[in-house]
C-alpha cells in the first residue's frame, strides 16, 4: 500500500533540529528545501495497491534517496548507512534525527518497482516541468553536460564463449528438436553449460576448435535462414563471426587480429561495448549522459548510449529534452570531449552556445597547424619560415566529408632551414582544412577570455 510523507512534519526532523549544520548551498540543502514540491507521493500512486498491505516507505522519500545515491555515488549498503547517520542525508530526506534509516534491500526493490511500471521517464519529465512552473530556473539557463561509464551487467566473453553463447541463442529460438539430426550432433558440444573439453593451453587444439565452431555456426545459420522468430539471434551470431574471426590466408579461420569497430563483448547484453573514458580508464558497458542546470543542480536531460560512443553526440537530444520541458538553454558547458566542431555546430543550431576547450593540435615535436597563418577567404597559408602556399587540392576528412588541402612548394620545403621542425619524410608540408576551420580558431580565442575560462572550469558532478 502507498505510504505517504506526513504533511505536518515533525519537530524532530533533522532539518528542524539541526538545519544550521546542513552544508550550506549544497545539493542536500536544496533537496531539503524544495524536494517535497518537485517529487510527491502521488507521482507514484499507480505503482502501489490502493488498500492492501502495510504502508510502504513514502516513494517520494525513496526517490530522493536515489537522487542522493546517484549524486554521491554510493552503494545500497552505504546509502542505507548514510540515511541512518548522515545529517545532510537526513535533512534532504526529511527524516527525524532518531530515524533508523532505510534498509539496503529497499533501494533495489524500489528501483525494480519503478522500472516495472516504466515510471522513471514520466517522473523525470514531471519533475522538470514542476521546477519550471515554480520558477526555480533562471531565464537564461547555464547547463553542465558530462558523461560517466556504466558497467554492463553481462559477462565479458572471449571469442569462443561469444560464439558458444550466440549458437545457444539461435538453437533456443529455432527449437533444437526442429534441427536436422546431423546438425544437432555437431552442435551438441556447444549446448552444454561448459566449454568443450579440449586442452585450451594448446594453440593447435584452439585453432581446430575455432574451425569446428565456425563450421557448425554456418551450418546452423544456413538451416534457420528462412524461419520466423530467429532473425535477431541469427543476426547476433553473424555479427560475432564477422567481428572476431578472419581467414588466415589459407582458407582456415583464425581469431581476428586487432579489435573490430563496435565489437559485441557479451551475448547476455549485446548492447555492451568496450569503452574508454580516458587514455588510462577503460570499461565494458554503456555511457550515461547527463545535462544539469548549474545553479539548482537539477537534472534536465538523461540519455544512455553505447560505451564506445562519443560524448558530444547526445548533446542535442539532451538539450531537446530540456526544451520540451520548458527550459530555455542559453549555454552548455562541457569538458574538452565536447569541444569539437561537429558538437559546437549541432548545439548552436538549437539556439544554445557550446562552451568547451578545443583539443590542442599536435604534430609530434614539429610546428603545429596553429603555428601557420591561414587565410580562408583567399585559401592561402603562410608557414613559420615565411613561405606562402596557394596550392589547393581536394581531399576528405576522417568522416569521409569533402574538404581541402593546402600544399606548400616541394622545393621550398626541401631547402628550408627549419624543415626538421616542420616536416617528416621527403614530401612538402600540407595542411588539411577542417570542415569547421572558421569556427575552431574563434573557439580557441574565446577560451582565453576570463569569463569563458571560469565557465569551462565549472565542476563536473557526475
N, C-alpha and C positions, 0 to 999 in steps of 0.2 A: 504494500500500500504506500502511496505517496506520502512522504514526510515533508513537513514544511518548517521553514525558519520562523521562530516566534517573532512576530512583527513588533511586539512591545519591547523586545530586547531584554537585557539583564544587567543589573548593577555590577555583576561580577565579570562582565565581558572584559577581555584584555584591553580593548580599545578605550573602554571607560575608565578602568582602574589604572592602566599604565600607558595610555596613549602617548604621553610625552616622551616615552622611551622608545617608541617605534621609530625606525630610521627615517628621518625627515626627507621628503622629496622622493622617496623610494617607490618602487612598484608596489610594495606591501602597503604603504600608506595610501596610495591612490586606489588600490583594490579595496581597502577597508572603507574608504570614503564613498566610492561610487559603485562598487561591485554589486551590491544588492539591487541597484537600479538597472544595471546592464544585464544581469543574469538572475532570473526569477525561477521559483519552483514551478510556476505554471508553464514555463517553456518545456518542461519535461513530463507534464501530466500524462501525455499519451503513452509513456513508457511504463506506466505502473497501473496495477489493478485499482479500481476506484474504492473498493471497500473490503478487500480481502488481505489477510496477513498483517504482520506488525508494520508500523510506520518505518519507512526507510530513513537513513541519514538524508537530510534535505539535499536533493540533487543539485540545487544552486551552490551549496557548500562544497559538494564533491567536484563540481565543475571548476570552481575557484581553486580548489586544491590541486586539480590537474594543471591549471594555468601556472600555479606556483611551482609545481614539479617540473614543468617544461622550462620555466624561467630559470630555475636553479639547477636543472639537470640532475635531479635526484631519482634514485630508485624507489620502488614502492616501499621498501623497508625503511629507507631514510626519510621518505615523505611522512610515513607513519610516526617516526620519531620526532620530526620537526613539528607535526601537528600537536604533539604532546608537550614539547618542552621549549619550542622556539617562539619568543614573544612576537616577532614580526609575523610569523605564520598565523598564530592565534588571533592577532588583531585583524589580519587580512581575511580570515575565515569567520570572524565574529564569534569566536569561541570564548567560553568562560576560562578564567585562569586555571581552575581545577579540572578542566575537561581532560579526560584520559587519552584523547587523540583518536584518530581514525585508524582502524586496523589495516595492515598492509594488504591483505587479500581483497579488502573492499575496493581498493583502487582498480585492480584488474577486473573485478566483477562489474564495476560501474562502466569502465571503458567498453567491456563486452556488450553491456546493455545499450550504450549509445550507438555502437556500430550496428548491432542487431536491428535497431529501429531507424538507421540512417539519419540520426538526429544531429550529427556533428556539423554538416554543412548548413543545414537550416538554422541551427542555433547560432552559428558563426555570423550568418547574414543578418539575423535579427539583432544580434548584439551590436554590430557595427551601425545598423540603422538607428538603434536606440541612442547610441553615442552621438550620432549626427543630430537627431531630434533634440537632444538635451544640450546641444551646443558645446560639446566637450572639445571639438576640434577648432583650431583657428581657421580663418577664411582661406588663407593660403597654407596648405599643409606641406611641411617638410617631412618626407618619408625616408626611412632607412631600409635598405634591401640587403639581404645576405642569404647564404645557403649553408647547410650543415649536413654531414653524412648521416644516413640512416642505415644501420647494418641490416642486411637481409635476414629473414627468418630461415631461409633454405640453406642446406649444407652445400658448401662449395665443393664441386666434384672434379676429379680428373677426367681425362678423355674416356677411359674405359667405363667409369661409373656413369658418365653422361650418356654414353651410348646404351649401356645396360638399362638405365632408368627410362630413356626415351623408348627403347624397344618394349619395355613392360607397359608403358602407357598406351602404345599402339595396340598391343595384344589385348589389353583390357577393353579398349574402345571397340575393337573388332569382335572380340569374343574368341577365346582360344579354341573352343570346340568347332568354330567355323573355318579354321585354317586347315590346309591340307596336311596329311599325316607326315609327309617328308619335311615340311616347313616346321611343324611342331617339334619334330625330333631335333632339328638344327637349332631351334630357339630354346630348348629345354634348359640348357646350361645358363641361360641369361634370365630365366624367370624365377630363379632361386633367390633367397634373401642374402646370399653372399656371392662374392666374385667367383668366377670359375677357378677350380683347383689346379693351378699351374705354379711353376716356380717363377714368381714375379721378380726375382732378382736376376733372372736370366734374360738378357736383352733379346735373344733369338726367340725364346718362348713368347715374349711380349709381342714381338712382331707377328708371329704366327697367330696369336690370339686376336690381334687387331684385324688381320686379314679375314679371319673367320667371322668376327663380329660384323665387319663391313659387308661381307658377302651375305650374311644372314639378314642384316638390316635392309639391303637392297632387294632381296627376295621378298621380305615382308612388305616393303613398300609397293612392290610390283603387284602382290596379291590383293592388297586392300585399296588399290588406286581408285577404283570406281565405287567404293562403298560410301554410304551416307553415315555421318556421325563420326568419321575417322579423320577428317581433313586436318583439324587443328593439331592432333597428336602426330599425324604423319608429317605435317609441316615442321614440327619441332624436331623430329628425327632427321629430316632432310637438312635442316639448318645446322644441326650438331655435326653431322658427317661433313658438310661443306666447310664448316669453320675450323674443325680440328684435324681433318685428315687430308693428305695430299698424295699425289703419285710420286714414288721415289725415283722416277725416271726410267724404271724398268717394268712398269705396269703393276707394281705392288704398292699397296697403301702403306703410309707411314704417318707418324704424328707430325702435324704441321709445324714447320719452323716459324718461330715468331708467334705473335698473338693476333688473331683476326679482329678486325674492327667490329665493335658492337657484339663481342663474344658472349654467348649464353654461358653462365657459370653454374647453373643449378636447374635440374629438372623439376624439383619441388617448388621452385619460384623462378620461372623462366624470365621474369622481368628484371631480376637481379643483374647487375653489371659490375665489372671491375671499375672502381672509381679512384680518383686521386684529388684530394683536397689541396695538397701542396706537393712539392717535389719529394718530400720525405714522408708524407702521410697518405697511405693507401687504405682502401676499404673495399668491401664487396657488398653491394646493396643498392641503395637509392639516394637521391638528394632531396632534402626538404628545403624549399624556397619560401621565404617569409618577407612580407612587406609590413613595416611597422611605423606608426605615427610617432615622431620623435619626442614630443612633449609629454604625451599621455602614456606612451609605450603600448598603446592598444594595437592589436594585430589588424591590418587592413586587408591582407590577402595571403593565401596559403596555397602552395602547389607542391606536388611530389613528382619528381622526374627520375629518369634513369641515372645511375651512379656515374656514368661516363658522359652525361650531358653537360653542356656549357652553362655557366652561371647566368649569362646575360639573356639567354633565350626566353626564360619565363618572365622577364621584367614587364613586358607589355601585358600579358594575361593578368598579372598581379595588379597592375595599375587599373586595368579594366574592372577587376573585382571591386576595387575601392570606388571607382567612378559609379558603378551600378548601385552601390550602397549610398551614394550621395556625397562622397568625399571628393573634393577637388584637389588633385595633386599638383603642386607648383614645382617642387624639385624632388629628385630622388637621389639619395646619397648612397654610394656603394664603394667597395674596395676596387683594386686595380682590375679584378676579373670582369668588371662592368665598364671598363674604360675604352673598349674597342669601338671602332667607328660604326659597326652594324648596330650595336646596342644603343649607342647615342642617337643614331638616326631614328631607330624604331621608337625610342622613348619620346623624342622630340615630336614625332608625328601624333602622339597622344595629347600634345599640348604642354607636356612637362619638360623639365630640363634634367639631364643626367650629370651629376657631379661625381666624378671619379678620376683618379690619376690615370694617365695614359702610360701604357707599358713602355719602358725605356727601349730605345733602338740599340741593337748590338751589332758589331762587326768584328768579333774577336778582339784583337788589340789594335785594330786599324781605325781609320776615320769612319764615323757613322754617317748615316744618311742625313741626320740633323746637322752635320758639320758642313753640308753643302747648301748653297743659296739657290732655291728653286723658285722660278717664276712660272706659275701655272697659266698665266694669261698668254705668254709667248712661248710656252713649253721650252724653257731654257734653264740650264743648270750651270752653276759656277762652282768649281771644286776648290779646296783649300789652297791649291797652288796657283789659282787664278785662271785655269783653263776653263773654256766655256763649251758646253755641249748643246747642240740644237738637233742632233740626230734622234729621231723618234721612231721607235719600232712598236708594232703591236705584239701584245703578249696576253697572258691570262694569269689571274691570281690563284691562291690556294683553293678557292671555291669555284674555279673554272669560269670566272667572270672576266670579260674583256677589259684590259687596261693597257697602259703604255709603259714603254721602257726608254729612258734617256741614256744614250750610249756615248761615251767620250771617245775622242780620236785615239786609235791604237798607237800611232807613232808618238803622240804627245805623252801618253801614259807610259810607253816603253822607255822614254828618255827622262821621265820625271824624277827629280832628285829625292822626292819623298814617296816614291812608288811603294816601297816596302811597308810604309804605314797606311797604305790605302788598298792595294790590290794583291790578291794571292793568285798564283797561276800565271799564265802567259798572256791572257787577253786583256782588253781595256776595262776600266771601271764602268759599271752600268747601274742605274737607279730605277727601280720599279716604282711607279707612281700608284699609290694605294687608291682604291676607288673612293676613299674618304680623305684624299690628300689635303683638301682645303679645310676640312673640319678638325683634323687631329692637331695641326700646328696651333690653331686657335685654342684648342683644349689645353695644350701644353702651356700656352701663355697664360690662360685663365687660372691654371692650378698654382701659379706663383703668387696670385693675389691673396692677401691675408684672410679675406672673408671666405674664399674658397678653401684655403688650407684648413681653416677652423672646421668647416663642414666635413671635409674629407677625413678629418681626424676624429669624427664623432664615434663613440664607442659602439661596437657590434655586440648585440646581446644574445645571439643565437649560435 
